[in-house]
């Protein structure tokens, strides 16, 4: 495992073997580094410390007991988000998940995820609509706007992770962590250049992939369109749409759309597409809007306050584990990814 973890740490840092050797002040050769990664040779303590320093990680990373593998992940990305960037991102995700799952193991709350929609079959895009309604019912969300979609999801045994990727071309991804059990996760790019409504729709889209991917029975369905239909219905339920706009409209004002955007935290473009899906406006009316939107960029004219929706389950579990003395201050620092002085300032006050 040591060699695999050295390799993972190097990839996470975005370095080649040559670059790592250079950053470690040539304490070993590239050949030796290759042998370490293949478990053909074991580095000395001095070399391992030099590698950890070069990679700006703690030694604990190399000896972490929880080792997570992730299966197939769904990237929502631009074509220029290359393979190397994907590998770096995946290693960052693994690191986050390992610490999260280890903390749950320590607290004895690590359990397998049960899909609340496992009894549904997706044979049409309408079924994705019904699946979103069913999920809202099972999660007791009603038809009101979801104030914080991240918080809702993370308390339903789905790991939600923010990772800041400099490229705004990357929106998010989803997948399954394979440890003793399977654990679903959603990763969202926290880059400030991505709007709040875009982050929320991406989150709902990825949720659709996680819950529906294995129950789609019609091979002719476009899985991206299925996830989009689910996302729209989850964020803006059909009953809410009818209540806000009625079941058919010949014309809709921009003022109405802006107010709906603020209320449901959903882009004007996504709202109009939702109305087309539900037959409230015609295909030709949507096309006309799309042409105007391409010129005027309505969402840019009426941006939401671009704040990250809070996700704090991991931090709350850390605080619980430390306050109830399940973990030491050094373990607290390791799991949080911060130094001891930082974590004691955050978690040190206990009553």
C-alpha positions as CSV (number, residue, x, y, z in Angstrom):
1,X,0.0,0.0,0.0
2,X,2.9,2.4,0.7
3,X,3.9,2.5,-3.0
4,X,0.3,3.1,-4.1
5,X,-0.1,5.9,-1.7
6,X,3.2,7.6,-2.8
7,X,1.9,7.5,-6.3
8,X,-1.5,8.8,-5.4
9,X,0.0,11.7,-3.4
10,X,2.2,12.6,-6.4
11,X,-0.7,12.5,-8.8
12,X,-2.8,14.6,-6.4
13,X,0.0,17.2,-6.5
14,X,0.0,17.1,-10.3
15,X,3.6,16.1,-10.5
16,X,5.6,13.7,-12.7
17,X,8.1,11.4,-11.1
18,X,10.9,13.7,-12.4
19,X,9.3,16.7,-10.9
20,X,8.8,15.0,-7.6
21,X,12.5,14.0,-7.5
22,X,13.5,17.6,-8.2
23,X,11.2,19.0,-5.5
24,X,12.6,16.5,-3.0
25,X,16.1,18.0,-3.7
26,X,17.2,14.9,-5.7
27,X,17.4,12.8,-2.5
28,X,16.7,9.7,-4.7
29,X,16.8,9.0,-8.4
30,X,13.7,8.7,-10.7
31,X,14.4,5.0,-10.9
32,X,14.2,4.7,-7.2
33,X,11.0,6.7,-7.1
34,X,9.5,4.4,-9.7
35,X,10.5,1.4,-7.6
36,X,8.9,2.9,-4.5
37,X,5.6,3.4,-6.4
38,X,5.7,-0.2,-7.7
39,X,6.4,-1.5,-4.1
40,X,9.7,-3.0,-5.4
41,X,11.6,-1.0,-2.9
42,X,10.8,0.6,0.5
43,X,12.0,4.2,1.1
44,X,13.8,5.0,4.3
45,X,12.2,7.3,6.9
46,X,14.5,10.2,5.7
47,X,13.4,9.7,2.1
48,X,9.7,9.4,3.0
49,X,9.9,12.6,5.1
50,X,11.5,14.4,2.1
51,X,8.8,13.1,-0.2
52,X,6.0,14.3,2.2
53,X,7.6,17.7,2.5
54,X,7.9,18.0,-1.3
55,X,4.3,17.1,-1.7
56,X,3.2,19.3,1.1
57,X,1.3,16.5,2.9
58,X,1.5,14.9,6.3
59,X,3.3,11.6,6.8
60,X,0.0,10.2,8.1
61,X,-1.3,10.1,4.5
62,X,1.1,7.3,3.7
63,X,-0.1,5.1,6.5
64,X,-3.8,5.9,6.5
65,X,-5.9,2.8,7.3
66,X,-8.9,3.7,5.3
67,X,-8.2,3.3,1.6
68,X,-11.0,4.3,-0.8
69,X,-11.3,3.4,-4.4
70,X,-13.9,5.1,-6.6
71,X,-15.7,3.5,-9.4
72,X,-16.8,5.1,-12.7
73,X,-17.4,8.8,-12.2
74,X,-19.6,11.0,-14.3
75,X,-17.7,14.2,-15.3
76,X,-19.7,17.2,-16.5
77,X,-16.9,19.0,-18.1
78,X,-15.6,20.8,-21.2
79,X,-13.5,18.8,-23.6
80,X,-10.4,20.8,-22.6
81,X,-10.6,19.5,-19.0
82,X,-7.9,17.0,-19.8
83,X,-7.1,13.6,-18.5
84,X,-4.3,14.8,-16.1
85,X,-6.7,17.3,-14.6
86,X,-9.2,14.6,-14.1
87,X,-6.7,12.3,-12.4
88,X,-5.6,15.1,-10.0
89,X,-9.2,15.9,-9.2
90,X,-10.1,12.2,-8.6
91,X,-7.2,11.9,-6.1
92,X,-8.4,15.0,-4.3
93,X,-11.8,13.4,-4.1
94,X,-10.3,10.1,-2.8
95,X,-8.5,12.0,-0.1
96,X,-11.6,13.8,1.1
97,X,-13.7,10.6,1.1
98,X,-11.0,8.6,3.0
99,X,-11.0,11.1,5.8
100,X,-14.8,11.4,5.8
101,X,-15.3,7.6,5.9
102,X,-12.6,7.0,8.5
103,X,-14.4,9.6,10.7
104,X,-17.7,7.8,10.3
105,X,-16.0,4.5,11.1
106,X,-14.6,6.0,14.3
107,X,-18.1,7.2,15.3
108,X,-19.7,3.9,14.3
109,X,-22.1,5.5,11.9
110,X,-20.7,4.3,8.6
111,X,-23.6,2.6,6.8
112,X,-24.4,1.6,3.3
113,X,-26.6,3.8,1.2
114,X,-30.0,2.7,0.3
115,X,-31.5,4.2,-2.9
116,X,-34.9,5.6,-2.1
117,X,-35.9,5.2,-5.7
118,X,-34.9,1.6,-6.2
119,X,-38.5,0.5,-6.8
120,X,-38.9,2.8,-9.8
121,X,-38.1,2.0,-13.4
122,X,-37.2,4.8,-15.8
123,X,-38.6,4.1,-19.3
124,X,-39.3,7.7,-20.4
125,X,-38.3,11.2,-19.6
126,X,-41.7,11.6,-17.8
127,X,-40.6,8.8,-15.5
128,X,-37.6,11.0,-14.4
129,X,-40.2,13.7,-13.6
130,X,-42.1,11.2,-11.4
131,X,-38.9,10.0,-9.8
132,X,-38.1,13.6,-8.6
133,X,-41.7,13.9,-7.2
134,X,-41.3,10.6,-5.4
135,X,-37.9,11.6,-3.9
136,X,-39.4,14.9,-2.6
137,X,-42.2,12.9,-1.0
138,X,-39.9,10.3,0.6
139,X,-37.6,13.1,1.8
140,X,-40.6,15.1,3.0
141,X,-39.7,18.2,1.1
142,X,-43.1,19.1,-0.1
143,X,-43.3,21.4,-3.1
144,X,-41.6,24.5,-1.6
145,X,-38.2,25.8,-2.9
146,X,-35.2,24.0,-1.5
147,X,-33.2,26.6,0.4
148,X,-30.0,24.6,0.6
149,X,-29.8,21.6,-1.7
150,X,-26.3,20.7,-0.5
151,X,-27.5,20.3,3.1
152,X,-30.5,18.3,2.2
153,X,-28.5,15.8,0.2
154,X,-25.6,15.4,2.7
155,X,-28.0,14.4,5.5
156,X,-29.4,11.6,3.3
157,X,-26.1,9.6,3.4
158,X,-24.7,11.1,0.2
159,X,-21.3,12.8,0.6
160,X,-21.2,16.3,-0.8
161,X,-17.8,17.8,-1.4
162,X,-16.7,21.2,-2.6
163,X,-13.4,21.3,-4.5
164,X,-12.1,24.5,-6.0
165,X,-11.0,23.8,-9.5
166,X,-9.5,26.8,-11.2
167,X,-11.1,25.9,-14.5
168,X,-14.7,27.0,-14.6
169,X,-15.2,24.5,-17.4
170,X,-15.5,21.9,-14.7
171,X,-18.9,21.9,-13.0
172,X,-19.2,18.7,-11.0
173,X,-19.1,15.0,-10.9
174,X,-20.7,12.1,-9.1
175,X,-19.7,8.5,-8.4
176,X,-19.5,5.7,-5.8
177,X,-16.7,5.2,-3.2
178,X,-16.0,1.5,-2.8
179,X,-14.9,0.7,0.7
180,X,-16.5,-2.0,2.8
181,X,-19.8,-0.7,1.3
182,X,-20.7,1.6,-1.5
183,X,-21.0,5.3,-0.7
184,X,-22.4,7.8,-3.2
185,X,-20.7,11.2,-3.5
186,X,-21.2,14.4,-5.4
187,X,-18.4,16.9,-6.1
188,X,-19.1,20.5,-6.9
189,X,-16.6,23.1,-8.2
190,X,-16.6,25.9,-5.7
191,X,-15.0,28.4,-8.1
192,X,-16.5,31.8,-7.6
193,X,-17.0,32.3,-11.3
194,X,-19.6,29.6,-11.4
195,X,-23.0,31.0,-10.4
196,X,-25.1,29.7,-7.5
197,X,-27.9,28.6,-9.8
198,X,-25.4,26.7,-11.9
199,X,-23.9,24.9,-8.8
200,X,-27.4,24.0,-7.6
201,X,-28.6,22.6,-10.9
202,X,-25.3,20.7,-11.3
203,X,-25.9,19.2,-7.8
204,X,-29.5,18.1,-8.7
205,X,-28.2,16.8,-12.0
206,X,-25.6,14.6,-10.3
207,X,-28.1,13.4,-7.8
208,X,-30.2,12.3,-10.8
209,X,-27.3,10.3,-12.1
210,X,-26.6,8.6,-8.8
211,X,-30.2,7.6,-8.1
212,X,-31.5,6.8,-11.6
213,X,-28.5,5.4,-13.5
214,X,-29.1,1.8,-12.5
215,X,-32.9,1.9,-13.0
216,X,-33.0,3.3,-16.6
217,X,-34.5,0.5,-18.7
218,X,-34.9,2.3,-22.0
219,X,-31.6,2.2,-23.9
220,X,-32.9,4.9,-26.3
221,X,-33.0,7.5,-23.5
222,X,-30.2,10.1,-23.3
223,X,-28.9,9.8,-19.7
224,X,-27.9,13.4,-19.6
225,X,-31.4,14.5,-20.6
226,X,-32.8,12.1,-18.0
227,X,-30.6,13.7,-15.3
228,X,-31.6,17.2,-16.5
229,X,-35.3,16.4,-16.4
230,X,-34.9,15.0,-12.9
231,X,-32.9,18.1,-11.8
232,X,-35.5,20.5,-13.1
233,X,-38.3,18.6,-11.5
234,X,-36.5,18.3,-8.2
235,X,-35.7,22.0,-7.9
236,X,-39.0,23.3,-9.4
237,X,-41.7,20.7,-8.9
238,X,-44.6,20.5,-11.5
239,X,-47.2,21.5,-8.9
240,X,-45.2,24.5,-8.0
241,X,-44.8,25.5,-11.6
242,X,-48.6,25.3,-12.2
243,X,-49.2,27.2,-9.0
244,X,-46.8,30.0,-10.0
245,X,-47.6,30.2,-13.7
246,X,-50.8,28.1,-14.5
247,X,-50.8,25.1,-16.9
248,X,-50.4,27.1,-20.1
249,X,-49.0,30.5,-21.0
250,X,-49.0,32.3,-24.3
251,X,-46.6,34.9,-23.1
252,X,-44.3,35.3,-20.0
253,X,-42.7,38.5,-18.8
254,X,-39.0,38.7,-17.8
255,X,-40.1,40.2,-14.5
256,X,-41.9,36.9,-13.6
257,X,-38.9,34.9,-14.6
258,X,-36.5,37.0,-12.5
259,X,-38.8,36.6,-9.5
260,X,-38.9,32.8,-10.0
261,X,-35.1,32.7,-10.4
262,X,-34.7,34.4,-7.0
263,X,-37.3,32.2,-5.3
264,X,-36.2,28.8,-6.7
265,X,-32.5,29.7,-7.2
266,X,-32.6,28.4,-10.7
267,X,-31.4,30.1,-13.9
268,X,-33.9,31.8,-16.2
269,X,-32.7,29.6,-19.0
270,X,-33.4,26.4,-16.9
271,X,-36.8,27.7,-15.9
272,X,-37.8,28.3,-19.5
273,X,-36.6,24.9,-20.5
274,X,-38.6,23.5,-17.6
275,X,-41.7,25.2,-18.9
276,X,-41.1,23.7,-22.3
277,X,-40.7,20.2,-20.8
278,X,-44.1,20.6,-19.1
279,X,-45.8,21.9,-22.2
280,X,-46.6,25.2,-20.5
281,X,-44.9,27.0,-23.4
282,X,-44.5,25.7,-26.9
283,X,-41.3,24.5,-28.6
284,X,-41.4,27.5,-30.9
285,X,-41.8,29.9,-27.9
286,X,-38.8,28.4,-26.2
287,X,-36.7,28.7,-29.4
288,X,-37.7,32.3,-29.6
289,X,-36.6,32.9,-26.0
290,X,-33.3,31.1,-26.6
291,X,-32.5,33.4,-29.5
292,X,-33.2,36.5,-27.3
293,X,-31.3,35.0,-24.4
294,X,-28.2,34.3,-26.6
295,X,-28.1,38.1,-27.3
296,X,-29.2,39.5,-24.0
297,X,-27.8,36.9,-21.5
298,X,-30.6,37.5,-19.1
299,X,-29.0,35.4,-16.3
300,X,-25.9,37.6,-16.4
301,X,-28.2,40.7,-16.1
302,X,-29.9,39.3,-13.1
303,X,-27.4,37.3,-11.1
304,X,-28.1,35.7,-7.7
305,X,-25.9,36.6,-4.7
306,X,-23.1,34.2,-5.4
307,X,-22.6,32.5,-2.0
308,X,-21.7,28.8,-1.4
309,X,-24.5,26.9,0.2
310,X,-23.2,25.5,3.5
311,X,-22.2,21.9,3.9
312,X,-21.1,21.2,7.5
313,X,-21.9,17.6,8.4
314,X,-18.2,16.6,8.2
315,X,-17.1,19.5,10.4
316,X,-19.9,18.7,12.9
317,X,-18.8,15.0,13.0
318,X,-15.2,16.1,13.6
319,X,-16.4,18.4,16.5
320,X,-18.4,15.5,18.0
321,X,-15.6,13.0,17.7
322,X,-13.1,15.4,19.4
323,X,-15.4,16.7,22.1
324,X,-16.5,13.1,23.1
325,X,-12.8,12.0,23.1
326,X,-13.1,9.5,20.2
327,X,-10.0,11.2,18.7
328,X,-7.0,13.1,19.9
329,X,-6.0,16.6,18.8
330,X,-3.4,15.1,16.5
331,X,-6.0,12.9,14.9
332,X,-8.3,15.8,14.7
333,X,-5.7,17.7,12.7
334,X,-5.0,14.7,10.4
335,X,-8.7,14.2,9.6
336,X,-9.4,17.9,9.1
337,X,-6.3,18.4,6.9
338,X,-5.2,21.3,9.0
339,X,-2.4,21.8,11.6
340,X,-3.0,21.4,15.3
341,X,-3.0,25.1,16.1
342,X,-5.7,25.8,13.5
343,X,-8.0,23.0,14.6
344,X,-7.7,23.8,18.3
345,X,-8.9,27.4,17.5
346,X,-11.9,25.9,15.7
347,X,-12.8,22.9,17.8
348,X,-11.1,23.7,21.1
349,X,-14.0,25.2,23.0
350,X,-15.9,22.4,24.6
351,X,-18.7,22.7,27.2
